[in-house]
Amino acid sequence: MQRVTSLNATCGAMSDNLFEQPPNATPLGPDEIANLRVAAVSRAQLNELESTNVARGRRWGMNSRKDCFTPVFLIGLHSRMFSTVWSWAGRYRTHEVNIGNTKPHEIEVAVHQAFDDAKAWIEYKAYEPAELALRLHHRLVLVHPFVNGNGRSTRLIADIAGKRLGAKPFTWGAVSLAETSAARTAYVDALKAADNHDIEPLIKFAQS
């Protein structure tokens, strides 16, 4: 696949703006876009390429028999979801972001702690399967371990964990959350409620 060789030339030829992201999404700056593995002429084309890659990662994740409650599984899943399109796939970020408060050097420990806590919740039956999977999703989103694709990869972790634990499949509003929509707004609001220790809106949304 052809790597983008000139960011300015590529952006100048685009019919829409690659830098535009839905509200509360991780912004794509020049440094992030420079990590594209493909020549994308529009945001719509990039979304299509990502969707194909994500679907491939989803098939692998949902059918895998590996322990899904480990950082290694998360990293491998993220890589399979995005590596066709982005060179940062499966790598923890090395810069600070405006989501959560986990600094780059704290990410590895924070991700380990999130999965260790999830295993303890399972062992002690602390939560029902759906709630447990969604609490893990929220914890990982808050850490925001990757440059991008955090929501999609950690929602998939919740889907996989829920399946393993016997929960009904999550529907996540029954629409794509990658673009601006009422469903995405409701999802972001539910995450903010979880930030304040109210997990019920996230459970309700994921099952809607």
Secondary structure, DSSP 8 states (H G I E B T S, - for coil): ------HHHHHHT-SS-TT---TTS----HHHHTTBSS--SSHHHHHHHHHHHHHHHHHHHHH--S-SSSHHHHHHHHHHHHTTTBTTTT-B--S--SSSS--GGGHHHHHHHHHHHHHHHHHTT-S-HHHHHHHHHHHHHHH--BSS-HHHHHHHHHHHHHHHHT-----GGGS-SSS--HHHHHHHHHHHHHHTT--HHHHHHHT-
